């Protein structure tokens, strides 16, 4: 069993011998490769259109690369285990060079963009984000190539609470369920008793409550276990150190708010205004993460989280200065994994069936033996 410390940031699969056990033995795709492409774009179009309607968003362009000095790249966690791809642009014979990085996510850029595009409270943006995360172990649902619907919504100070967070999460879930119903009208063969549809409703639960239920298990195994009881969940409060001395998962200190004190429905003290949607994957029989999201830090919680993380030096960066000087809006936002969503809605065994990227030969050979068509 993976220990709790090792499980904080990793994908939970250590090697390809373990992955071979996870990939199904009796798999047959419900769609041909050609049908899969058509279905993928049907889901994509539906989700983009209806996210904009539900949350009052507009679609905007998003950068693939950012200036290192801007501080807007996403470091995903706070232990330094995932670093961006960087390169030097010599520009003007190195008289006006730029050191650039490929984005790992657009989390911070989106909040800056709310100001750039003049978004008032209740208005927001949706991006079709592409990124590279080179430090992932490449398995059935982790790729070095990342595609997300990254969205951000301007909010008021009064909306920085769990009730508002839940309202937004439920709107997102309704869009995902709507996309599932839409594509099944176009491709009826996707609806099958062998692989059940997503549940109608989400179960909301705090990370501390999951730990109470399964105190001896590492995070990934806690999630996989509880999803067998509740096949679609939203986990509140990811990043705050729980009573066993570990956070549910590492979270970067400078975007989601995981330090704010909250109260559970039955009156217990909790922390965090963020969380993840996870569902049970009936094909791999494992946890399947769809989205990470949260109410964003304000001036006070930025300082607290950077202090806890030992990263107060970040405060000098332009993005962090913009928060400290109250120059950018308060917001809520998140990233919905596109290929992860296609996988679960189209009932696929491997993310490579819906996403074209690089895979090691060992994985491609493994998939071929298991009748899994990985795009090359």
N, C-alpha and C positions, 0 to 999 in steps of 0.2 A: 504494500500500500504506500502510495506517495505520501511523504510527510507534509505537515501543514505549511511549513516555511517554503518548501520547494514548489508547492502547489499555488502559491499566491499569484504569480504572474504568468505561468506557463499554460499551454493549451491542454495539458493533462494527459497527453500521449507521449511516451518517451522514446519509442523506436518503432520500426516497421514490422517487427514480429508481433507487437501488441496491436498495431493497426490492422494487420491481416485478420486478427480475431474479431475486430470490430466490424469490418466490412462484411455484408451479408453473404451467405453461402448460396442462397437460392434466388438471387436478384434478377429481375427482368424489367427493364424500363417500361413504363406505361406509354411512353411517347418515343417515336423514332427521333434520330438526331435532327431531322428537318422540322418535324412537329415541335420539338423542344425549342428551337429557335423562335418559331412563331408564337408559341405559348409564353416564352420568356418576355417577349416584347408586348404581348397583351397584358401581362401582369405589370410590367414596368409602366406602360402608359396609364393603366388604371390607377396605380398607386400614386404616381406623380400628380395626376389630375385631381384625385380626391384628397390627397394630403393638402394641396393648396386650398381646396374648398373647405375642409374641416378646420384648418388652423389659420386661414386667411393669409396664405403665403403667396409670394410670386417667385418664379424661377429666375435664378441669376447665374452668371458665370462664376467659376471658382478656379483659383490657381492650382496648377500642378506643382509649381516650384515657388519657393519663397526665399527672401533674403535672410541669411543666418542671423543678422543683427536685429531683425524685426521682433524676434521672440514669439512669433505666431505659430511656429510649428508645434505639433502635438507630440509630446514624449510618452503618452499613453499610460505611463506609470511613474513611480517616483524612485525606483531602485536603479535606474540607469541601464536596465537590461535590453532596452530596445532603442537603437539609435538610428537616425535617418540617413539616407543616402545623400552624400554631399558632393559638390563639385565646384570647380573654380571657373568663372567666366572671365576670360582675360580682357575682353572688351577694350577697344581703343588702345591696342598694344600695351595693355596692363596699366594704362594711365588712369582709367576709370573702371576698375574691375569690380566684380560682384562675387562674393562667396554665397553660393545658393545651396538649398536643400530641397529634395523631393518631399512633398508633404506626407506625413503619416496619417493625418486626418485634418479636417478643416475647422476643428472645434473653435479655436481662438480667432481665426480669420473671420468666421461668420459673425461673431459678436462685433468685431470692428466694422464689418460690412453693414450691419444694421444702421450705423451712423452714416456710413458712406452713401447708402441708398435712401436715407431719410425715413426710416421706419418708426412710426409712432407706436405707442402702446396698443397692443392688439394686432399689429402688423408684423409680418416676418418674411423670411426667404427660404427657398428650397434650392439645393444644389445637387448636381449629378457628379459627385466627387469621385476622383480616381487617386489612388495612393500606392506607395510601395512600403511594405514592412518586411525588411530583409531578415529579421531575426526570428521569424516564426519557424516552428517545425512544420513542415509541409505534410499535412495529413488529409483527412476526408473533408474537413470544413475550415481549414486554415491554408491560405495561399499567400505568396509574397505580393501578389497583386490584389488590391482591395478596391471594391466599388461600394459606395454608400450613398444613400439619400441623406445628406447632411442638411439639417434644417435648424432654424433659429427664429425665435419669436420674442419681440419686445414685450416686457411686462411691467407692472407697477410694483412698488415696494410691498403693497398689501397682498399681492399674489404670491409672495415668497412663502408658501406653506404647502403642507402635504395634501390638503384638499384640492388645491389647484393643480398640483402635480398629477394627482390621480385622475382628475377630469381630462387632462391632456393625454395621459396614457390610454384612457378608455377610448378617446377619439382615434388614436393611432390603431388600437386593436380593431376597432370597427372597420377601418380602412383595409387592414390586412385580411380580415374575414370577408369583406366585400370583394377583394381581389381574388380570393380563393373561389368564391361562388361564381364570379365573372368568368374565370378561365375554365371552370368545369362546365359552364354552358357551351363554351366553344369546343372543349375537348372532354366529352362525358366520360371517357375511359379513365380519367384521373380519379374519379370517385369510385373507391373500391373498399370493401370491408377489410381487405388485407392490411391497408394502411389508412387508419381513420383520419378524418378531417381534423383541423384545429378545433378546440373546444369553443363553444359560443362565448364563454366568459373567462376572464382572467381571475386568478386568485392573487390577492395582494398580501405580501408577507414581509416582515422585516428580517434582515440578515441575522439579527440577534435571536429571533424566534426559531430560525432554521438551525442555528447552532445549539439552542436548547434542546431541540428534537434529536439531533445527531451529534452530540458533543465530541465523540471520538473520531469522527470522519473529517478528512480534509475537504476543502471547499468544493472541488469538482464532484466528489462523491456525495457530499451533502445535496448538491443540486440534482444530480442524477437520481438520488433516492427519493427526494421529495416530489420530483416530477412524475414518478410512478404513482403517486397519490393524487397530485394535482397537475395535470398535463400541460397547463399553461399558467405561468406565474410572473408577477412583477416583484422583484426583490428590492425593498427599500434599503437605503443606508449603506452603500458600498464604498468603503474607504476608511471609515472610522474603526479604530481598534476595538474589537469585541472583547467579551469577558475572558476568552481564552488567551488573550494577549496578541492576537493577530487580526488584521482587517479581513473582511470576507474576501476581498481582492484588492490588490494595489490599485490606486487611482492617482492620476496626476493631481498636484496640489493647486493648480491655477486655472481650472475651468469648472467642473462640477463642485457644488457645495456639499461636502460630506461631514462638516463639523457642526453645523447649526443644530442646536438642541430642539428636539421635537417630542411629542407625546403620542404614544400608541392609542388605539381606539379604547382600550381598557385602562388608560391612565398611567402607563409605565413610561419612564424617561427613555428616550431614544435619541439618535443623532442621524442627520443626513437628509438632504432634500433631493436625492438622486436615486437611480436604480437601473435595473436591466429587465427586459422581457426575455424569458427563456421558455422553450416548449420542449415537450417530449418528442424525440424523433423515433417513430415506430420502425424505421428501416435499420438504423444503426443501434437502436435501443440505448440511446445516450441523451444527455442534455444537448440542447441546440439553442444557442444564443442568437436572437434576432436584432436587438437594439440595446444600446447603452445611452442613457439620457439623464437630464437633470436640470434643476434650477441652478443657474450659474452663481459663482461667487460674487459677493459685493466687497466693498472696501475692507470691512472688518474681517470677513471670513478668508479673504485672500491672505491677509497678514497672518492669521492664525494657522492656516494650512501650510503656508511656506515655512513658518517657524517650526511646526511639527515635523516637517519633511527635511529641515536643514537646508532650505533653498532660498533664504532671504535675499541672496545676491540677485535673484531674478527680478526683484523690484525695480532695478535700474533699467530694465528693458522697456521699449516703447509700449508694448501691449499692456504690461503691468502698470506702467505709469498712467496710461489712459484710464485704467480702473481706479487707481488711487486718486486721480484728479477729477473723477466723475465725468469723464469726457465721452464715455460710451454707455449705451442703455443697459439697464437691468434686463436679463433675458432668461429664457428657458430654451433648451435645445437638445439635439441628439443626433445620432447617426444610426440609420437602419441599414443593415448589411443587405445589399441587393442580391448578390449570389446566394447568400444564406437563405434569404426569403424565397428566391426561386427554387432552391433545393427543397424546402419544406412544403411549399405549395404544389410543386410539380412532382413531389414524392421521388426525389433522387437520392442515390446512395453517396454521391461524391460531388463536391463543389466544381470539379473539373468538367462535369457534364453540362454546366451552364455558364462556364467562364473559361476563356482562352488565356492560358498563362504557361509558365514553365513548371515542369515536374521532373523529379529524378527518375531514372530508368527503373529502379526497383519498384516505385509506386505505379508507374505506367504498366509494367509487366503484371503486377499484382491485380490491377483493375481489369486488365484484359482477361486474365484467368477467371475472374469473377463476373464476366459479362457486363462490365461497367464501361461505357463509351466515354473516354476522356477526350475532350477537344484538343487537337494539336495544331 
